[in-house]
Amino acid sequence: MVTRTPLLPVASGEGRLWIKCESLQIGGAFKLRGAYNRLAQIGAAGKAAGVVAFSSGNHAQGVARAAKMLGMPAAIVMPADAPAVKMDATRALGAEIILYDRHTESREAIAAALAQERGAVLVPSFDDVDVIEGQGTAGLEIAEQLGHAPARVVTPCGGGGLAAGLALALPDTEIVVAEPEGWDDMGRSLALGRIVEVPADAPFTSCDALQTKRVADLTFATLQAAGARGVWASEAEVHTAMRYAFGLGLVVEPGGAVALAAWLAGKLLPIAGDTVIIGSGSNVDPAAYAAVLGGKA
């Protein structure tokens, strides 16, 4: 039910560098992998009540699309300031949208109450074994496409579902998580050996897909056991990466470009063996994207 996305070779001058184009996945992001795997586990008795999820957009679309494929209703709790392109796409897939204020309200609490009220299944964006395993199929594809496991995979990270899935699928591969500057809580958590939250005064980031205040115990433990480490990229570095990807013929949203940004900024040296960078999504507001390409953002 998902697309086998291309593995694009990039001349790096040091080893072999590749971009895994999850930006070309159905729905414009890797999220359908985990969403479909989770919803497919729901039995016939649970389908009528449907599912509830919370997301700024990519997980929302993944759940909405999987629910449509499997014939069940979906309600998505989304921040009122989510990009219009993500909100419109989620609604177009038939999902009900419930808006909340990300600064004053808890999306987790709203979604949990709604699921209990409706008898629906709550589908977290990353804190779920089936979701994590579904995201890990991207890693299995990478190994099949290369003919072997890569030496390193660098992936955007919000709550850590994709990164944890990659770690499980590629146990002999170094996993590097990339996050926006000031929102690098997974990287700092891994460095400290305990979970730390994003501070209340975190700086602005256009990487809406990665604005997770706290990673999950499950994803943190998985990445810690894998020996993963973190890097971060500034807003300017992310915009540079988006323009670089456009030059390759790829549309990549801010959150999806963070891993590429880290490489372009020289934060992944040395590149030895096969290094795969995940371009995780393409769902970006057209006006904001045009501003980045034009150097006005």
N, C-alpha and C positions, 0 to 999 in steps of 0.2 A: 504493500500500500504506500510505500515511500519510493522516492527516486534515488537511484544510485548516482550520486553527484560526482562530477569530474574531479580529478586530481591534476591540477595545472602546474607544470614545471616552471620554475622561475630561476633565471640565471643569477646566482648569488656570488660567484667567484670564489667560494670557499667549499664546498661539499655540495650536496644536492638538496635543493630547497623546493618545496611544493606548497601549493595552496589547495586545501580541500574546500571546494566551493559549495558549502552548505547554504550559501546565499541563493543558490539555484534549486534548493529543495522545494517541494510542493508547499505553497504558502509562504515562500521566501525566507524560511529559517529551519534549523534542525529540529525544532520543537515537535513536529508531527511524529517523529520517531518515538519519543517517549510517551506522547499523548495517546497515540494509537495502541501502543503496547499495553498501557494501563487500562484503557477503556475496553480493549478486547478481552480483558480478564473478568469483566462484569457479566454475570449470568443473566439469563432471560428475565428472571424475577426482578432484577434491579434496573433493567433498561427503561421501564416506564417512568420511574422517578428521575432518571437522568443523572447528570453530573453538575457539580459546581466547581469553579476554579477561580483563581485570582492571578492577575497578570497585567503588565503595562501594554501588552500587545502580542508578542510572538507566541507565548504559551497559550494566550487566549485564542489565537487563530488555530493553533495546533489542536487544542481541545475541541473547538467549534467544528473544525473540519473532520476530526475523527468521529465526533458525535453524529455529524451528518452522514458519514459513511456507514456508521453502525446503526443508524435509525433511532437515536435517543435525543432527548432535549438537553440543552446545555445553558447554564447561566454563568456569566463571567463577571467578576468584580474587578473593575478597571479604574485607575486614577482619572480624575476629571481632566488632568492635564496631559493625558496620553496623546501621542501623535494622532491626528485625525485619520491618517491613512491606515493606521492599525485598528482604530475603533470602527471605521467604516467597513474594513475588510471582515472584521469579526462579526459585525451585525449582518453583513451580506451573506454570511454562511448560516444564518438562521439562529444565532445565539442571542439570548437575552443579555443585555448589559446593565449592570448596576454600578453607578458611579460613586466614588468616594474621594475624600480629600487626603492625599498621601501624607500631608504634614500634620494632620490632627486626628486621623482615624486609622484604625488597624484593619487592613484588608483581610488578614487571617481571621480575625474575630468576626467580621461581617460575613465572610464566606462560610465559616464553621456554623454560625447561627442559621444561615440560610439553608445549608445542607441538612441540618438537624430538623428544621421546620418542614422541609419538603421530603425528607427521607431519601435524599439524593446522596450520591457518592462524592466525597470531596477529593479533588485531584490536585495535589500540590504541584508547583512548577519544578521542584527539585528534591524535596524531602520525601521521597517515595522510591522503594526498591524497583518497582516495575518501570517507573519513569526513567530512573537512572540506567537500568539495563537497556531500555529502548534507545536512549541516547548513545549508548555504547556501540550500537550497530554501525555508527560512523567509523569507529575504530576498526571494526572487523572489515569494513569495506576498504579502508586505507591499506591494511595488511594484504588483502587480496589484490588490490590494484598495484602495489609495489612488488608483490611476490614474497614479501617478508615484513616483519615488524619494523617500523622506523626507529631510528636512534632517539628521536625527540619529537614530541607533539606540543605545540604551543596553542593554547585555546583561550578565547574570551571566557570570563568567569563572572557570574553574578552570584547565584546561590551555590553553584558548583555541581549541578546535575550532569551537565555535559562532561566536565572535567573528570568527575568520579566515574562516569560510564566509560570514558576513554581509558582511565587507569585500570578498570576491571577487564576491558577488552584487550588491552595491550600491557600485560604485566611486566614485560621486560623493557618497556619504553620509558624514557624520562618524560614526565609530565610537567609542563610549565604553565601556570595560570596567569593570564594577563588581565589587568583591571584598570579602570580609569584612576587618575591621580586623586587621592583623597578618599577613594572608595575601594581601596585595595585591602579590604578586611580579610579576605582569604589568604592572601600573601603574607600579611602581618601575623595572622593566626598560625600559619604553618611555621613561620620563623620563630614565634614565641612558644609554640607547643601547646597553645590553648586558644579557644575562640575569643576574639575581640570584635566588638561591634563597630560599625561606621559611626564616627563622632557626630554629634548633633550639628556641629558647624562645618560639616563637609562642604567642599566647594561645589559650584555648579558643574554639572557634566551633561553633555548632550547624549551620553550613553544611557538612555532611559531604560534599555533592556537589562542593564547591569546594576540598577539602583536597588540592591538588596541590602537592607540594614544589618542583617545577621545571617551568616551561613548556617546550615543545618549540622547537627551533631553527626548525622549519617554521612554527609558529603565530606565534612572535615576529616572524620576518622578514616574514610576511604583514601583520601588524598594524602593524609599523614602517613598511613601505612605504606603508600606507594612511594614515599620519599619525594613528593612533589614540592616545587618551590614557586614563588611568585615574582612577577615584574609588573610595573605600572607604566602607563603612558599618559602624557599631558593632553589637554584639549587640542593644542596646536599639532601635536604629533598624530593624534587621531585624524584630524582633518587632512594632514599630509598623506596619511595612509589611504583615506577615501579617494583622494585625487590620484594616487598611485594605482589603486585598484581600477579606477575608471579608465586609466591608460591601458590596462590589460583587458578591457571590455567587460569589467565586473562592476555592478552596483552593489556597494556594501554600506550598510548603515553604520552609525558611529560605534555602537556596542559591538557590532560584528567585525570592526576594523582594528580593535585594540591589540590583538596579537600581531597583526601585520605592522601596526605602528611601533610595537616594541622592537621588531626586527629592523625596521627602517631607521630607528633611533640608535641602533648599535647595542641594544641591551641583551642580545642573545648570543653574542660572540663567545667562543668560536662556533661556527657552523661546521660540524663534523658528521659524516655519515648522512643519512636521510633525515632532514628536519621537515616536518609538516606543520604548516600554519593553518588554523581553522578560520575561514571567513564565514562567520556563523549566521549572518542574516542580511537581508536587503530591504527591509521594510522601513524606509525613511521618508519623511515628509518631503514632497517634491520641491517646495519653496526653500526649505532648509538645506536640502541637498544642492540645489542650484547655487545657493549662497556660498556653500563650502567649495564647490567646483570653481566658482568665480573669485575665490579668495576674499570674500566679504564676511566670512564667519570664522 
